[in-house]
Amino acid sequence: MKQLRQRLANDPVVKLSKDVKAMGVYPYFRAIEGEQDTEVMMRGKKVLMFGSNSYLGLTNHPKIKEASIEAIRKYGTGCAGSPYLNGTMDIHIELEDKLAKFVGKDKAIVYSTGFHSNIGAIPTITTRHDYIIGDKLNHASIVEACKLSLAKVERYQHNDMADLERILSKLPYDATKLIVMDGVFSMEGDVAKLPQIVNLADKYNASVYVDEAHSLGVFGQYGKGICSHLGLTDKVDVIMGTFSKSLAAIGGFIASDEDTMTFIRHHSRSYIFSASISPAATASVIAALDVMKEETWRIDNLWSLTDYTLKAFRDLGFEIGPTETPIIPLYIRDVEKTFRITQDLYEDGVFVNPVVPPACAADATLLRFSLMATHTKQQIDTAVEKLTRLFKKYEVIK
């Protein structure tokens, strides 16, 4: 045990966290004292929230909150078992049917988290004789899923179709090959080149798995996701999504053809051996799917705000990369400056998320600035003005 403690104490991240705390700029686990909204209460004062994944601003919607409360009244607070045994309720089945129809697949199954969905599905449908080919900037849950799989794993340069084809061309044509990628990349905000990917999959006899965590609720009619938006649902073999972003709850799902879903349902350990999501979360997602169809202004406004904010940052000289979504990376490329700007901004009433090693390289640090459909242009202008002042103070921009 002593050796274990010594090794953990010497971990670079542990050392960095101690150093950052000593500097008084530790930015993690900051407590929110109320509801998640465009403004949140922190330490007794209002702070503008530009670090949330609630892209449609539904976490406080009265219909969704009421559906959650009613589910608790009817079903209680928990399911006390896995879906495989005693944990399936009729509202779980209702939600799975609704999700499958929403994303255009035969069947869907619901996991307790989005992370569970990826680590449950990817290792389950691949074997030691198979190949997984993933984007180098895939989400950590996909990376962990690949580690759990017995398949041989290859990684192509981010959104580099020539590199993807180079890898595919080397692999046996008749082997099972699964190309896995985020639909929208969670830190960079750019979109996977899905049309080219499905073309390469057809050419080299591969299957396609798309993580729609950050594209559901953002792209497509009613927020059906990037696969639907690009008209490629039928070309994508497996669709994964989460509830913790646009859908205002917690949980995740996998959707595919009926045979694939039957296989996953009876083999996926993170599904079989995890308790079902709570009745409250289940009812919240059902209600959120209805609200997304009823209040289409939310997606329209989200995109209007996105265009407005992207232009503002570009005009002011911020480095934001190729993002084209409500996820806007503000590159700083310096670890200490990233922490200091985050803290100064927080003290000035604006919350953003810093991205530092090991989540990125030391010369690729950034602030992750994300939009909600319920932000106002005045709130955005305030945040942009304060960010501009600090980026100039720390000589990130001129």
C-alpha positions as CSV (number, residue, x, y, z in Angstrom):
1,M,0.0,0.0,0.0
2,K,2.9,2.3,0.8
3,Q,4.3,1.9,-2.7
4,L,0.9,2.6,-4.2
5,R,0.5,5.8,-2.3
6,Q,4.0,6.9,-3.2
7,R,3.3,6.3,-6.9
8,L,0.0,8.1,-6.8
9,A,1.5,11.1,-4.9
10,N,4.2,11.4,-7.6
11,D,1.6,11.4,-10.5
12,P,2.1,14.6,-12.6
13,V,-1.6,15.5,-12.4
14,V,-1.6,15.2,-8.6
15,K,1.5,17.4,-8.4
16,L,-0.1,19.9,-10.8
17,S,-3.3,20.1,-8.8
18,K,-1.3,20.8,-5.6
19,D,0.7,23.5,-7.4
20,V,-2.5,25.1,-8.8
21,K,-4.2,25.1,-5.4
22,A,-1.1,26.7,-3.9
23,M,-1.4,29.5,-6.5
24,G,-5.1,30.0,-5.6
25,V,-6.3,29.2,-9.1
26,Y,-7.7,25.7,-8.8
27,P,-10.7,25.7,-11.1
28,Y,-12.4,22.3,-10.6
29,F,-15.4,21.1,-8.5
30,R,-16.7,24.6,-8.1
31,A,-20.1,24.3,-6.4
32,I,-23.3,25.6,-8.0
33,E,-25.9,26.6,-5.4
34,G,-29.0,26.3,-7.5
35,E,-30.3,25.4,-10.9
36,Q,-28.2,25.0,-14.0
37,D,-29.1,27.9,-16.2
38,T,-27.5,30.8,-18.2
39,E,-26.8,32.3,-14.8
40,V,-26.0,30.2,-11.7
41,M,-25.5,31.0,-8.1
42,M,-22.0,30.4,-6.8
43,R,-20.7,31.5,-3.4
44,G,-23.8,33.6,-3.0
45,K,-23.5,35.6,-6.2
46,K,-24.7,35.3,-9.8
47,V,-22.2,34.0,-12.4
48,L,-22.8,33.8,-16.1
49,M,-22.6,30.1,-17.2
50,F,-20.7,29.4,-20.4
51,G,-19.5,26.0,-19.4
52,S,-22.7,24.0,-19.6
53,N,-23.6,21.2,-22.0
54,S,-27.3,22.0,-21.7
55,Y,-27.4,23.3,-25.3
56,L,-31.1,23.7,-25.5
57,G,-31.5,25.1,-22.0
58,L,-34.0,22.4,-20.9
59,T,-32.8,21.6,-17.4
60,N,-35.3,24.0,-15.9
61,H,-38.2,23.5,-18.3
62,P,-41.5,23.2,-16.3
63,K,-42.9,20.3,-18.3
64,I,-39.7,18.3,-17.9
65,K,-39.5,19.1,-14.1
66,E,-43.1,18.1,-13.7
67,A,-42.7,14.8,-15.6
68,S,-39.8,14.0,-13.3
69,I,-41.8,14.7,-10.2
70,E,-44.7,12.7,-11.4
71,A,-42.5,9.7,-12.1
72,I,-41.1,9.8,-8.6
73,R,-44.7,9.9,-7.2
74,K,-45.6,6.9,-9.3
75,Y,-42.4,4.8,-9.4
76,G,-40.3,5.9,-6.5
77,T,-36.8,7.2,-6.6
78,G,-35.0,4.1,-8.0
79,C,-35.3,0.8,-9.8
80,A,-33.4,-1.5,-7.4
81,G,-32.0,-3.7,-10.1
82,S,-30.6,-4.0,-13.6
83,P,-32.7,-3.8,-16.8
84,Y,-31.9,-7.5,-17.4
85,L,-33.7,-8.6,-14.2
86,N,-36.1,-6.6,-12.1
87,G,-35.1,-3.1,-13.2
88,T,-37.1,-2.6,-16.3
89,M,-40.2,-0.4,-15.9
90,D,-42.8,0.4,-18.6
91,I,-41.4,3.9,-18.9
92,H,-38.0,2.5,-19.8
93,I,-39.6,0.6,-22.7
94,E,-41.5,3.7,-23.7
95,L,-38.3,5.7,-23.8
96,E,-36.4,3.1,-25.8
97,D,-39.1,2.9,-28.4
98,K,-39.2,6.7,-28.6
99,L,-35.4,7.0,-28.9
100,A,-35.3,4.4,-31.7
101,K,-37.9,6.2,-33.7
102,F,-36.3,9.6,-33.0
103,V,-32.9,8.6,-34.4
104,G,-34.3,6.4,-37.1
105,K,-33.2,2.9,-36.0
106,D,-35.1,-0.3,-35.3
107,K,-34.3,-0.6,-31.6
108,A,-32.6,1.3,-28.8
109,I,-31.4,0.4,-25.3
110,V,-30.8,2.8,-22.4
111,Y,-27.7,2.8,-20.2
112,S,-27.2,4.5,-16.9
113,T,-24.7,7.0,-18.3
114,G,-23.3,7.9,-21.7
115,F,-19.9,6.6,-20.6
116,H,-21.5,3.3,-19.9
117,S,-23.1,3.2,-23.3
118,N,-19.7,3.4,-25.1
119,I,-17.8,1.1,-22.8
120,G,-20.8,-1.3,-22.9
121,A,-21.4,-1.4,-26.7
122,I,-18.0,-1.1,-28.4
123,P,-16.2,-4.0,-26.6
124,T,-19.3,-6.1,-26.8
125,I,-19.7,-6.0,-30.6
126,T,-16.0,-6.5,-31.3
127,T,-13.8,-9.5,-30.8
128,R,-10.0,-10.3,-30.9
129,H,-10.3,-11.0,-34.6
130,D,-11.7,-7.5,-35.4
131,Y,-10.4,-4.0,-35.9
132,I,-11.5,-0.7,-34.4
133,I,-10.4,2.5,-36.2
134,G,-11.0,5.6,-34.2
135,D,-10.3,9.4,-34.6
136,K,-7.4,10.5,-32.4
137,L,-9.6,13.1,-30.7
138,N,-12.4,10.8,-29.8
139,H,-14.1,11.2,-26.4
140,A,-12.4,9.5,-23.4
141,S,-15.3,7.0,-23.1
142,I,-14.6,5.8,-26.6
143,V,-10.9,5.5,-25.7
144,E,-11.7,3.5,-22.6
145,A,-14.1,1.3,-24.7
146,C,-11.3,0.5,-27.1
147,K,-9.0,-0.4,-24.2
148,L,-11.7,-2.8,-23.0
149,S,-12.2,-4.4,-26.4
150,L,-10.0,-7.4,-27.5
151,A,-10.0,-5.9,-31.0
152,K,-6.9,-4.4,-32.6
153,V,-7.1,-0.7,-32.4
154,E,-5.9,1.8,-35.0
155,R,-6.2,5.6,-34.7
156,Y,-6.3,8.1,-37.6
157,Q,-5.3,11.7,-37.4
158,H,-8.2,14.0,-36.5
159,N,-10.7,14.2,-39.3
160,D,-7.9,13.2,-41.8
161,M,-9.6,11.1,-44.4
162,A,-6.4,10.3,-46.2
163,D,-5.0,8.8,-43.0
164,L,-8.2,6.9,-42.4
165,E,-8.1,5.4,-45.9
166,R,-4.4,4.6,-45.4
167,I,-5.3,2.5,-42.3
168,L,-8.3,0.9,-43.9
169,S,-6.4,-0.1,-47.0
170,K,-3.9,-2.1,-45.0
171,L,-6.6,-4.2,-43.2
172,P,-8.1,-7.5,-44.5
173,Y,-11.2,-6.7,-46.6
174,D,-13.2,-9.6,-45.1
175,A,-12.3,-8.7,-41.5
176,T,-14.8,-7.0,-39.2
177,K,-13.8,-3.3,-39.0
178,L,-15.6,-0.7,-36.9
179,I,-14.9,3.0,-37.6
180,V,-15.8,5.0,-34.4
181,M,-15.9,8.7,-34.0
182,D,-17.7,11.6,-32.3
183,G,-20.3,13.3,-34.4
184,V,-19.3,16.6,-32.9
185,F,-16.0,16.7,-31.0
186,S,-16.5,17.7,-27.5
187,M,-13.5,20.1,-27.0
188,E,-12.8,21.3,-30.5
189,G,-16.4,21.8,-31.6
190,D,-15.8,20.6,-35.2
191,V,-17.9,18.0,-37.0
192,A,-16.8,14.6,-38.2
193,K,-16.5,14.2,-41.9
194,L,-19.3,11.7,-42.0
195,P,-20.1,11.7,-45.7
196,Q,-16.5,10.8,-46.5
197,I,-16.3,8.3,-43.7
198,V,-19.3,6.3,-44.8
199,N,-17.9,6.3,-48.4
200,L,-14.7,4.8,-47.1
201,A,-16.6,2.3,-45.0
202,D,-18.5,1.2,-48.1
203,K,-15.2,1.0,-50.1
204,Y,-13.4,-1.1,-47.5
205,N,-16.2,-3.2,-46.1
206,A,-16.3,-1.5,-42.7
207,S,-19.1,-0.5,-40.2
208,V,-19.6,2.9,-38.8
209,Y,-20.4,3.9,-35.1
210,V,-21.2,7.5,-34.3
211,D,-21.2,9.1,-30.9
212,E,-24.0,11.7,-31.1
213,A,-23.5,13.0,-27.5
214,H,-22.8,16.6,-28.6
215,S,-24.9,16.6,-31.8
216,L,-28.3,15.4,-30.5
217,G,-30.5,18.5,-29.9
218,V,-28.1,20.6,-32.0
219,F,-28.2,19.2,-35.5
220,G,-31.1,17.9,-37.6
221,Q,-34.8,18.3,-37.6
222,Y,-36.0,18.5,-34.0
223,G,-32.4,17.9,-32.9
224,K,-32.2,14.3,-34.3
225,G,-28.4,14.5,-34.6
226,I,-25.7,14.8,-37.2
227,C,-26.5,11.4,-38.9
228,S,-30.1,12.6,-39.6
229,H,-28.9,16.1,-40.5
230,L,-26.6,14.7,-43.2
231,G,-29.1,12.1,-44.4
232,L,-26.8,9.3,-43.5
233,T,-28.8,7.4,-40.8
234,D,-29.1,4.3,-42.9
235,K,-25.4,4.3,-43.7
236,V,-24.4,4.5,-40.0
237,D,-24.6,1.1,-38.3
238,V,-24.7,2.2,-34.6
239,I,-25.7,5.5,-33.1
240,M,-24.9,6.4,-29.5
241,G,-26.3,9.3,-27.5
242,T,-26.4,10.8,-24.1
243,F,-29.1,12.5,-22.0
244,S,-26.8,14.8,-20.0
245,K,-26.5,17.4,-22.7
246,S,-29.5,18.6,-24.7
247,L,-31.9,16.1,-23.1
248,A,-31.7,17.5,-19.6
249,A,-31.1,14.4,-17.5
250,I,-28.5,11.6,-17.0
251,G,-28.0,8.4,-19.0
252,G,-27.3,7.2,-22.5
253,F,-28.4,4.9,-25.2
254,I,-27.3,2.8,-28.2
255,A,-29.5,2.4,-31.3
256,S,-29.1,0.1,-34.2
257,D,-30.8,-2.7,-36.2
258,E,-32.9,-5.3,-34.2
259,D,-30.3,-8.2,-34.3
260,T,-27.5,-5.9,-33.2
261,M,-29.5,-4.5,-30.3
262,T,-30.6,-8.0,-29.2
263,F,-27.0,-9.1,-29.2
264,I,-25.9,-6.1,-27.1
265,R,-28.9,-6.4,-24.8
266,H,-27.8,-10.0,-23.9
267,H,-24.1,-9.5,-23.8
268,S,-23.2,-6.0,-22.7
269,R,-21.9,-6.1,-19.1
270,S,-22.4,-2.4,-18.3
271,Y,-26.0,-2.9,-19.3
272,I,-26.7,-6.3,-17.7
273,F,-24.8,-5.6,-14.4
274,S,-25.7,-1.9,-13.8
275,A,-28.9,-0.6,-12.3
276,S,-31.5,1.0,-14.6
277,I,-31.6,4.8,-14.8
278,S,-34.0,6.3,-12.3
279,P,-37.7,6.9,-13.1
280,A,-37.2,10.6,-12.7
281,A,-34.4,10.7,-15.3
282,T,-36.4,8.4,-17.7
283,A,-39.5,10.6,-17.5
284,S,-37.3,13.7,-18.0
285,V,-35.9,12.4,-21.3
286,I,-39.3,11.4,-22.6
287,A,-40.6,14.9,-21.8
288,A,-37.5,16.5,-23.3
289,L,-38.0,14.7,-26.6
290,D,-41.5,16.1,-26.7
291,V,-40.4,19.6,-25.9
292,M,-37.8,19.5,-28.6
293,K,-40.5,18.8,-31.2
294,E,-42.8,21.5,-29.8
295,E,-40.3,24.3,-29.2
296,T,-38.3,24.3,-32.4
297,W,-37.3,27.9,-31.7
298,R,-34.6,26.6,-29.3
299,I,-32.5,25.0,-32.0
300,D,-33.0,28.0,-34.3
301,N,-31.9,30.4,-31.5
302,L,-29.0,28.2,-30.6
303,W,-27.6,28.5,-34.1
304,S,-28.3,32.2,-34.4
305,L,-26.3,32.7,-31.2
306,T,-23.6,30.4,-32.4
307,D,-23.1,32.4,-35.6
308,Y,-23.1,35.6,-33.6
309,T,-20.5,34.4,-31.1
310,L,-18.2,32.8,-33.6
311,K,-18.1,36.0,-35.6
312,A,-17.4,38.1,-32.5
313,F,-14.4,35.9,-31.4
314,R,-12.9,35.7,-34.9
315,D,-13.3,39.5,-35.4
316,L,-11.4,40.1,-32.1
317,G,-8.5,37.8,-33.0
318,F,-9.2,34.8,-30.8
319,E,-7.8,31.5,-32.0
320,I,-10.9,29.2,-32.1
321,G,-9.8,26.6,-34.6
322,P,-12.3,25.0,-37.1
323,T,-15.3,24.9,-34.7
324,E,-18.7,25.3,-36.4
325,T,-20.9,24.5,-33.4
326,P,-22.0,25.9,-30.0
327,I,-18.7,24.5,-28.6
328,I,-16.1,27.2,-29.0
329,P,-12.5,26.5,-27.9
330,L,-10.5,29.6,-27.0
331,Y,-6.9,28.5,-27.4
332,I,-4.4,29.9,-24.9
333,R,-1.5,27.3,-25.3
334,D,0.0,27.9,-21.9
335,V,-0.9,25.9,-18.8
336,E,-0.4,28.6,-16.2
337,K,-2.2,31.3,-18.2
338,T,-5.1,29.0,-18.7
339,F,-5.6,28.6,-15.0
340,R,-5.1,32.3,-14.2
341,I,-7.5,33.5,-16.9
342,T,-10.1,30.9,-15.7
343,Q,-9.8,32.2,-12.1
344,D,-9.8,35.9,-13.0
345,L,-12.9,35.3,-15.3
346,Y,-14.7,33.5,-12.5
347,E,-13.9,36.3,-10.0
348,D,-15.4,38.7,-12.6
349,G,-18.6,36.6,-12.9
350,V,-18.1,34.3,-15.9
351,F,-17.8,30.5,-15.7
352,V,-15.9,28.6,-18.4
353,N,-14.1,25.3,-18.4
354,P,-10.3,25.1,-18.7
355,V,-8.8,22.3,-20.7
356,V,-5.3,21.4,-19.6
357,P,-3.0,18.2,-19.5
358,P,-3.7,15.3,-19.5
359,A,-6.9,16.3,-21.5
360,C,-4.7,18.0,-24.1
361,A,-1.0,18.7,-24.8
362,A,0.7,21.5,-22.8
363,D,0.8,23.7,-25.9
364,A,-2.8,23.1,-26.7
365,T,-4.6,24.4,-23.6
366,L,-7.8,26.2,-24.0
367,L,-11.0,27.5,-22.5
368,R,-14.1,25.6,-23.5
369,F,-16.8,28.3,-24.1
370,S,-20.2,26.7,-24.8
371,L,-23.6,28.2,-25.6
372,M,-27.2,27.5,-24.6
373,A,-30.3,28.4,-26.6
374,T,-31.5,30.5,-23.7
375,H,-28.4,32.8,-23.5
376,T,-29.0,36.4,-24.5
377,K,-26.8,38.4,-26.8
378,Q,-26.2,40.8,-23.9
379,Q,-24.9,37.9,-21.8
380,I,-22.6,36.9,-24.7
381,D,-21.4,40.4,-25.2
382,T,-20.6,40.7,-21.5
383,A,-18.6,37.5,-21.5
384,V,-16.8,38.3,-24.7
385,E,-15.8,41.7,-23.4
386,K,-14.4,40.3,-20.2
387,L,-12.6,37.5,-22.1
388,T,-11.0,40.0,-24.5
389,R,-9.7,42.1,-21.6
390,L,-8.1,39.1,-19.9
391,F,-6.7,37.6,-23.1
392,K,-5.0,41.0,-23.8
393,K,-3.8,41.3,-20.2
394,Y,-2.1,37.9,-20.4
395,E,-0.9,38.6,-24.0
396,V,-2.8,35.8,-25.6
397,I,-4.2,38.2,-28.2
398,K,-3.0,41.6,-29.2
